[in-house]
Amino acid sequence: MPVHSVSNVVVLPTKRTKSVLITMPDFKKIGAALLPPLFVMFMALLLWQIFASSPNSGLPPPTTVISESSDLILHPFFDNGGTDKGLGLHVLASLKRVALGYALAAIVGIGLGTLVGASQLFMRGLDPLFQILRTVPPLAWLPISLAAFKDGQPSAIFVIFITAIWPIIINTATGIRNIPDDYKNVARVIQLNPIQYFSKIMVPAAAPYIFTGLRIGIGLSWLAIVAAEMLIGGTGIGFFIWDAWNSSHISDIIVALFYVGIVGFVLDRLVSYVGSLVTHGMTVN
């Protein structure tokens, strides 16, 4: 029989190359998310243009707003001294007041809300007072604060504080009262001290309620500061709108309103984002 020899085949190792996975953006999802709001915005601008172009309308159309307030739009941070400042600087002045008043409201509101939610005695004593005071309109506090502080700056901060604190107190107290009994029983069984109970049971369980109050509070704060600054003067987005009205600069007012809406939206999203991070990161052990 013939013998067939099989030659050895040597396979040399080849240089391995790293495979790079390039993920392409999903343009369908991006389009589905962007097209509806862009379409609505386009239709709103079109209707505004048609309505404002009528002879009986006193509002300028979008094209006029852009042409008359182009410098205000393109240069938001100019400073010519005094109150002649760009919209960006006015917004920053308003945000500083909001930050101070809102931070104080968050600290005091969470503390009082925890006290009211955890103690039946404090709830019976303080809840009726809170329910009465929270119905007072924010601007009704401005004359009282001006009489107390004798200055517009702390008065505006106080208005922010007194406006934002009520939803924070109420939602915090609701969250504390709605802690499940199972959590409380576990805390008793493992004998948690008050500090451990606060950090491991109370705060994680009430966090969604607390951030709901904080989110409502930031929206009310931004609404209140615009109205308060119309009365106290100086700098701020509210003062800018009132000053533009006295100067009959309607286009500037419309641009400022867009600033107010965009900043308010960003503040709401920011608090919501922080709240989602905190609540998802907390677990009740």
Secondary structure, 3 states (H helix, E strand, C coil): CCCCCCCCCCCCCCCCCCCCCCCCCCHHHHHHHHHHHHHHHHHHHHHHHHHHCCCCCCCCCHHHHHHHCHHHHHCCCCECCCCCECHHHHHHHHHHHHHHHHHHHHHHHHHHHHHHHHCHHHHHHHHHHHHHHCCCCHHHHHHHHHHHHCCHHHHHHHHHHHHHHHHHHHHHHHHHHCCCHHHHHHHHHCCCCHHHHHHHHHHHHHHHHHHHHHHHHHHHHHHHHHHHHHHHCCCCHHHHHHHHHHCCCHHHHHHHHHHHHHHHHHHHHHHHHHHHHHHHHCCCC
